[in-house]
């Protein structure tokens, strides 16, 4: 999940460099929407289930 957190920070800067006319607020919103949704659906339940299987 650390990589997901880093994408929240890195996305506006990377978008600003790649597309100077892009709206930074939109890129941050898209990053938060996509990454947060992924974390809720897969990024939290999957490691939790794996830990449960490993720890019994």
DAVEN-V777919 format. One record per pair of residues at least 6 apart in sequence whose C-alpha atoms are under 8 Angstrom apart, sorted by the first residue. I is the first residue (numbers start at 0). J is the second residue. Records with the same first field share a line. If there is no record, write none. Layout:
BEGIN
I->J, J
END
This chain:
BEGIN
0->38, 42
3->34
6->30
7->27, 30, 31, 34
10->26, 27, 30
11->23, 24, 26, 27
14->21, 23, 26
15->21, 23
END
